[in-house]
Amino acid sequence: MKNILVIGAGRSTVYLIDYLLDNAKAENWHITVGDMDLSLAAAKVQGHDSAKAIAFDINNAVLREEEIKKADLVISMLPAFMHGDVAKDCVRLGKHMATASYVSDLIKSLDEDAKQKGIILMNEIGLDPGIDHASALKVIDEIKHKGGKVHTFKSFCGGLVAPESNDNPWGYKFSWNPRNVILAGQSTAQFLENGEIKYIPYNRIYTQIESIEVDGYGKFDAYANRDSIGYKEVYELNDVKTMLRGTLRMPGYCKAWNAFVKLGLTDDSWKIHGSEKMTWTQLINAFLPEGKGRLATRMKRFLGKEADAEVLEKLKWLGIYEKTPIKLKDATPAQILQNLLEKKWLLGPEDKDMIVMQHYFGYTLNGKEKAIVSSLVVKGKDQIHTAMAKTVGLPLAITVKNILNGTIKATGVQMPTSKEIYEPLLKELEKFDVVFEEKELA
């Protein structure tokens, strides 16, 4: 019997844990789900014969080692900054580990030790990062196999709200960690454009956007995200001239969100002392330059040419000009904004979220210019069974199965960029209606 330890039972684990439970008997697994909140872990386990829920504190080193020792593979669904201790314990104890998070420098440093122990540290095996790597490498490898040379690669992904549940001016509701949405884009974007390195700092990230169209779903705003240049090596695109990874939002979102960036309400680096005594009216007044007139008028004046009717409507809809008490004590501007948006952008019980991903490949083959667009759209079922949870959890669960049954033999620090990992993953994802539509452009 193989023992799997899942650390963390948050909102993105529902499909992951269900898949493990559904396959437990056939694969001869026993699954332990640990969380600080025992009731949350128990709700995910559902009293299954091949599983148990435990109270788990990641900071309890004795408990952590005890549970990892029992496991053949550990799945960490913790916040990214908490993976380090788990990874070090897994390497020391000779246990496989898998996570959906980006490869950190700490985990990179464990590569040789993991190889010596004959274990795999599987990273970036969720949605983005995860499915994006697998689907992109499939097409890139096919182009290379034909003798083609990729010169342009662009990839965009967004966790959005489905059209049938899109009932607010922003076209957005939270389906994943709200804090990450508030702080998005604060690392300077780096990418390649026509052979040159380009940078977009945070103060321009939501104004320097492009429009992406997905068949059947229309156009989306797309902004550059993080460091795209590092993936030139990861994807083995040595001759690529343009390489960009980015995020998708509904049209108009970026322009309106930039109002908060310009105002300073996405800043998480300092606290407003006495914020619990303030109202939103007082907060906005404190951030706007001195002037006369109503708050909405002053806001329009402050934003200048960016303040079109749609932007102003989005801001007004959030209630930022109302005398609503903030109630958060000594909070950062970003925390105060997040608290408001968690109420306004709440995914309702019957609401459906939507994942949209699109890759663009420009390449030459036999002296001719060619292009391929590969698109994915996945809709959720409801507030719990979201497209986000599905596309994060299933790739992780399927890959864990492929590690434990020997389909994946690689060791050390890995991502889903080799055929051994991505081919069986993409094939099985199709059974769950996670399917890319590939189209050759004329």
Secondary structure by P-SEA (a helix, b strand, c coil): cbbbbbcccccccaaaaaaaaaaccccbbbbbbbcccaaaaaaaaccccccccccccccaaaaaaaaaaaccbbbbccccccaaaaaaaaaaabbbbbbcccccaaaaaaaaaaaaacccccccccccccaaaaaaaaaaaaaaaacccccbbbbbbbbccccccccccccccccccaaaaaaccccbbbbbcccbbbbbcccccccbbbbbbcccccbbbbbbcccccccccccccccccbbbbbcccccaaaaaaaaaaaaccccccccccccccccaaaaaaaacccccccaaaaaaaaacccccaaaaaaaaaaccccccccccccccaaaaaaaaaaaaacccccbbbbbbbbbbbbbcccccccbbbbbbbbbbccccccaaaaaacaaaaaaaaaaaacccccccccccccccccaaaaaaaaaacbbbbbbbcc
